[in-house]
Amino acid sequence: MIITRKALPRRTFVRGLGIALGLPMLDAMVPAMSTLAQTPASGTRRLGFVYMPNGVAKNSSIDYWTPSNEGKNFGMSQILAPLEPFRDRMLVISGLDQNQAEAGDDGASGDHTRGTSSWLTGVYPKRTEGADVRNGISADQIAASVLGRDTALPSLELGIDLNFLAGQCENSYSCAYLNTLAWTSPTTPLPTENNPRIVFERLFGDGGSPEAQAERARKKRSLLDSVLEDLNRLQRRVGPGDRVVVTDYVDAVREVERRIAKAETQTDSDLALLDRPKGIPERFDEHVKLMYELQWLAFRADLTRVVTFMLGRELNFRTYPEVGVTEGHHGLSHHQDRPEQIAKYAKVGVYQAELFRGFLEKLQSTPDGDGTMLDHTLLLYGAGLSNPNTHAHTDLPLLVVGGRDSRIEGNRHVVFRGQVPMTNLLLTLLDKVGVRTDTLGDSNGRIPVDTLPDV
């Protein structure tokens, strides 16, 4: 028997006017004689980090984050309740500390800065207002150095707040420490991007010269219109199942582009006097959903396999009128142990969790290899502060959720005792996505997340 079918390269693009559109994994990308030829294409391991600013709603006696009991079938907390549909994928972890975020010789101030900068590095940042910042290589960038070898973008750094702060932000610490989680070297922070339009163009191209973009705008044409010829040619080469996958993917890209264009129109017509960047929705939830959608598209097209996403910057003053919170985020986090203020702050945590659930639903509903995209994606969701009123960096709120192929048993709340550094968890997560490194920051080992005695 002679087999002549040639597999499409995994890094297949369709190209048009200034745009190179990556494609999701297709069965046509599996070699005809491979052991996978009779099964769906294998999934790709991905790693994501989602950061909540200003800690969570808790103090020494009230706790809206931590489950009510330890072990399997834990009692779901109020903040985590929106994630109940993904209980079997959830590993809630308590008791881990980020000691490098503590004050040390710097005094009491600077906790927000150190909480952000050390979250993925486990390194005490250099206190400086200038350009001579020094931190450590972050876990996401260690992953990107391996997982990003075969992708267009080694990693993607996203945020919700504007990345414009410069100089010193807190207690003579450079604002660079607050603006990002990602450090590709001890002296090189990677800037986050909060404008969906810029992220979209980074992923799929800028649509050509300014003249070409202006012409397309006049004709109301999509970036995708310029790749239709390549798409049609591709559709004739692949089987019926792959044609459905490609069509669904292209429809999703069009929908994201439509929503960005709508946000730009609203910005131009209603908010021009505020000089806001185009493409950023006015509502927090619409902005976050769009950024999650872009992460999903980037994963699906295998444009990147590593993402960091900041739901806000520490010390931010954002309000959340959508859930009845009109006080600034940072100010409300300093609840002064008043139960009514802690309860109000819990609304912010629930709101964030509801938006995160939407992202998980998107991943879960997307076929990917021998399972779903969620099966092959491992996510860490958490914060650099626990009780924000005291700037605590102990017992951090941390949730691991996602990939079945990581063999992390879900539906568990695991509590560690005895000053275990958070970086031990980061090392373990890197192991789970096939990235091996001996140490990370202040790590002193790994933690057993597969199976634990009496859990």
N, C-alpha and C positions, 0 to 999 in steps of 0.2 A: 504494500500500500504506500503510495507516494502522497505525502502531505505537503501542500504548497502554500497553505495559509501562513502569512507572516504577521507577527504580532505588531500592533501599533506601539511605538515607543511610549513609555510611561510619561515622558515629558512632552507629549504632543500638544501643540498650540494651533489655534486657528488665528490667522492674522488679517488685519485690515488697516484702515487709515490711522496709524499711530497707536494701534491696540494689538496686543498679543494675549489672547484669551486661553488660559489654561483649562484643561478638561478634567472632569471627575474620573475616577478609576473605572475603566470599562472592561468587560470580558474580552474585548478585542485586543486588549493590551497584554493578555496572558499568552505566552508562547504555545503554539499548537501541541507540541510534544511534551510540555511540562506536566508535572503531576497535578497542577492546578487546572489543567485545560478542561476537565470535566466538572469543575466546580466554580462558583463565583470567585472573582479575583480577590486575593487576600487583602485584608485591611492594612493600613499604615498606622504605626503608632504615633500619637500626638500628645503634647503636653501643654497645659494651659494653667495660668495663675490669675485669679480674680481677687482684687484687693478692695476691702471695705475701709474707708478712712474713719478716723476718730473712734475706733473701738466699737463695742456693742453695749446694749442696755443691760447693765448689771452693776451690783456693788457686793458687799460682803454678805448680804442677806437676801437680795432680790436678784434673780438671774433669768432673763428672757431668752438666753441663747442655749445654755447647757441643758442637755437632756436630764430628765428627772432620775434616771437610774443608769447604772453601768451595765455593760454586756449586751447580749443579743436582745432584740425586741424592746429596745429602749423606749422610754416615754418621750415622745416628740415635744420639743420646746415650742414656744409661741413663734419665735423667729424662724425656726426651721420647718414649721408646720406646712408652709406652701410646698415643700419638697417631698412631702409624704409619698407621692406617686413613685419616687425614686429611692424609697427606703432600702430596697434590696441592693442598691448601688452605693449606699452612703456609709462611710466610715467617719464618725464624729470622733475627734481626738481632743482630749483634755490633758492638761498638766505639762505641756511643753512650754519652754521659756525661750526668750530671746535676750540673753544676758548682755549682749553687745549693744543693746538699745538703752541700757541703764545709764544713769547720769555719770558715774565714774568721777573724774576730776573736773567735769564741766559744770557741776552744780545741778540744780533741779530743772532748769529750763533746757529746751532742746529735745524733749522726749518725742515729740511728733516727728521731728527730723530724723532722729536715730531709729525710730520705729519703722519708718519707710525705708531708709537706706540699708538697714541691716536685715530686713525681712527675708530677702533671698540671698544675702551674702554671708551673714553671720560674722560681720566685721564691724568693728567700732570705727565710725567715720572720722576723718580728720576735721577738726573744728577750724574752719577758715571761711572768710567772706569772699576770697578771691577765686582765681581760676585754678589754684593748686589743690583741687579736691583730691581726696584719696579714700577709697572704700575697698571693695574686693570684687572679684568676678562673681556674678550672680548665677544662681542655679539654672535659670532659663537660658543664659548664654553658654553655659557648659553643655546643656542639652542641644542648643542650636549648632554648636561646633560639630556635633555628630549627626543629628537628625536633619540639619539644614544643608548637608552636603549636596543633596540631590534636588533641592527646591530653589525656585527663583529668589525667594526671600528667606534667609536663614531664620529670621524671627520677625514678629510683628509686635510693636509696642503701641498700645492704645490707651487713651484716657478720656475722661469726660470734661475735665476742667481745662481751660486755656493754658497752654504751656508758655507763658510769657514772663513769668517771674524771674528776676535776675537780682544779683547782689546778695544781700543777706536777708533771710526770712525769719529766722528764729535764733535768738541767743548767739549771734555771730556765726551761724552756720550758713553756708551757701545755699541758695534756693535750688541749686542743681540736685541736692539730696532729696528734696521734696517732690521734684517733678517726674521722677521715674523710679521704677523698680529694677531696671535692667542696666547692668554694667558689664561691658564687654572686656574691660580691663580695670585694674584698680583706679585708673585716672580717667576713664572714658565712660561717662554715662550716656545711654542712648535716649534721645528725646521721644516723648510720647506724642501721638497725634490724636486730636479730638475732632477734627473736621471730617465727616464721612465722605465728602467729595474728594478730598485729598487722598484718603485711604483707598477709595474706589479706583482712582486714577493710578495710584501706586500699584494696585493689584492688576489692573486691566489695561493700563495705558492712558495717555492724556488726550487721545483723539486727534493728534496731529498738530499742525502749526496753529497759532492764534487765529489766522485767517480761516483755516479749515474748521476750527471750533466755532467761530462766529457764523460761518456759513451753515454748519449743522444746527446751531441754535436757531437760526432764522427758519430753517426747514423743520425744526422740532424733531430731528432725527436722533435716534439712539446711537451710542457708541457701537452697539452690536450690529447695527445695520451695515457697517463697513466690513463685517466678517461673514455676511450671509453666504457669499459664494463659497468660501471655505467650509462653512458649516454644512451647506447642501452637499458638497462633494464628500464630506466625512460621512454624512447620513447614508449615502449610497454604498459606503464601504463596510458599514457595521451591521450587525444583526438587529432584529426587531426589539429585543430587550435593551440593547445599547441605545437605539434610537429614542426610546422612551426616556432613558436616563439623560441623554444630551438635551432633549426637548425640555424636560423638567428643569434642568440646570440653567439653561438659557432663559427660561421664563423667570426663574428666581433672580438672575442677574438683572433682567429688565425691571422687575418689581423694585429691587433695591435702587436702581437708577431713577425710577419714577419717583420714589419717595424722597430721594436726595433733591431731585429737581423741584419737587413740591416745597421742600423746606427752603430752597434757595428763593423760590418765588415769594414765599411768605416773608422771608428776611428782606428781600428787596422792597416789597410793597408796604410792609407794616413796621419794619424795624430799621429802615435805612439810616435814620438819624442816630441810631445807637452804634453804627459802624461795626456790627457783628459780622464775623466771618460767614461767608455763604456756605450753605449745606448743613448747618447745625440747627436741628429742630428746637423750637422754643421750649417744649415740655421735656422734663427729665426722662420720663419713661419712653417717649418716642426716640430720644437720642440714644438711650441705652439699648433699646431693641434694635435700632439700626446698626449700632456698633457690634452687637452680638451677631446680627445677620451677616455682616461683613466678615467676621471671624469664621462663621459657618461656610461662607462662600470660599474663603481662602483655604480652609481645610479641605473642602470638597474638591477644589481644583488642584490640590496638592501644591499650592503656591508657597505655603509655609506649613510647618508642623509644630511650631512653638509660638505661643502668644502670651503676653502679659497685658492685663486690662485693669486699669485703676478706675473704680466707680466714683472717685473723687480724690482730691488732694487733701492731705491733712491740713487742719486749720481753716478749711473752707467755710464760707458763710451761706451756702446754698440753703434755700427753704424748699419745702415739699408741700405746696398747697394742695396737690392732688390727693394727699392723704391727711390733710388738715393740720400739717405742721408748718407754721409760719415763722418759727424762730430759726435763726441760723444754725446750721448743722453743728459746728464746733461749739458754739455757746450752749446749745441744748445738751451736748454730750457731757458738759460739766454740770451734772444734775444736782450736785450738792446733797446727794443721798435722799432727795425728796421723791417719795414713791410716785407721785403724779407726774413728775418730770421724767423719771425712768420709764414709766408706762408710755409716755408720749414719745420718748426716744425709741422705744421698741417698734413703733409704727414705721420708722425709717428702716430698721432692720428687716421687718416683714416685707416692706415694699421692695427692697433690694432682692430679697429671696424670691419673691414672685417673678421678678424680671429674670433672675437666674434660671428659674424653672422653665421659662419660655425657651431659653437657650438649650437646656437639656432636652426638652421636647423636640426641638428642631433636630438635634443630633440623633435622638432615638428614632425619629421617623425617617431617617435617611439611610437607605441600604448602603452598605460598605463592605465589600468583600464577602466574607462568610458570616456577616452579621450586620450590625448597624454602625453608624459613625461613632455613636457613644460607646460601643463595645471596644473601639480602638482609640479612645481618647481618655486621657487621665487628667482630671482637673483638681487643683487645690484652691479652695475658696476660704478666705479668712482675713485677718487683720493683724496689724502690728502693735495694737493696744488691746487689752482686755477691758478692765474697768477704766473708762476714759477719765472719770472724775479724779482718779489718783495717778493717771498716766502709767498704769501698771503694764509691765511687759512680761509678766508671768501668767501661766495658764491661758495662753493665747487661744482665741476662738478659731478653730481650724476644722475644715471639712474636706475630706477626700471623696470624690465621686467620679464614677465613670467606668472605664474599661474593664470588661469581663476578662479580656486576655491578659490583664495585669495580675490576675489571680489574687486580688485583694477581696477578702470576704466582706460583704456589705451587711446592712442591718445591724450594725454594732456601734456601741459607744465605748471607746477604750480610754482609760484614764492611766496616765503615767505619773509616777511619784519620784521625788528625789532629784529635782533640778536637771531634768533631761533637756538638752538644747534642741530647739526646733530644727536646727540644721541636720540632726540625725534623721528626721523625717524627710528632708529634702534629698539627702543621699539615697534613702530608700526609694523615693519616687523616681529618681534618676535611674536606679537599677531596674525599675519596673518597665521603663521605656527603652532599655537596652543601652544605657549610657553609664559606663562604670568610671567612677573617680574615687580616689582613696579618701580624700578629706574635702571639707567645704567649711570655710570660716572656723568656727569654734566647735565643730562636730567632734564627737569622741566615740562614734560607733554608728550602728544602724538600729532601727526599731523593727520588731517582728510584727508586721501588719497582716501576714497571711493567716496565722492561727496563734492564738494566745491561750495559755492555760486558764481554765475556768471562765472563759469568755464565750 
